[in-house]
């Protein structure tokens, strides 16, 4: 084994750390910090939805930009830039005061996280393919759950220390800076290219496929459905009055459930394929979304946390894998377009949920809407998977 195919596990750990910093913390620390921001600054649920959607708009813009060939051969540098910018913007959130500033910061942070997601995944997956270690994908995506768990422990510790929401953002930035240093050291190389190609070779256009179109569409609906609970779960706990420390417990349960989820769902994927796994995962997640607002007391948010954490990373991962399988000759273009569809759903979901919560006075109606979207995504993916089988 030469230096280009060596140490796939090291790249898996580097990918895990990058995903923890940019996705688990960079994107989702907003969820446990949000209730404090809403109380401290007088933000409404619709304001919070706009801030979340700004992040996902940036994610969409980053995905569209990443679909071009400009980064070919420069994936590592772009990935590291995204990871570094992510750390700086996390800290900036703790200094900003106004809604326009929050919108701008989270938009640019979304752009950075899309670059990180697409190019780090491309780098890591190429190493796995060269070494025949596709099983390590679970380690890479497990970073999202680790980041969520870290953010939960951080916010819980800050609550016990009577620190405010600004400290949470600043501490998140410090955590992300340490992650940047670790990834820089552990992932020294870029994307490996298939034998017979060179870094300058452009990928072909995506194939015309009804199955691929269905998966891309379902992936966007999934983004709109899951993001309602992923954004507002802790706010739902705050609204229920179960206590500040319980908020961190719920978010910690989400992260812990997410860590092994890709590996666990992988057992199903090996039997029925990634497309069907994606569809079933959407349906299971819909149950958790409904539980968050329908089961009384602390049990509802805990069930929602376990089902959310236990599905959304795996559904994201196997949705991407389904797209890559259907566009094997253009995997980066497939990743970018899938991410763009996902980002579109994520933009619409928080806006609709935020305004819906303001109009109705609770998150019940938005949550039921999110569950319906997940059921639709599952049905579309099921039809694509059935045709594929």
Helices and strands as residue ranges (DSSP letters): H 8-19, I 20-25, H 29-41, H 45-66, H 75-93, H 99-131, G 134-136, H 137-160, H 165-186, H 210-240, H 244-259, H 261-272, H 274-294, H 298-309, H 312-326, G 328-330, H 331-360, H 364-388
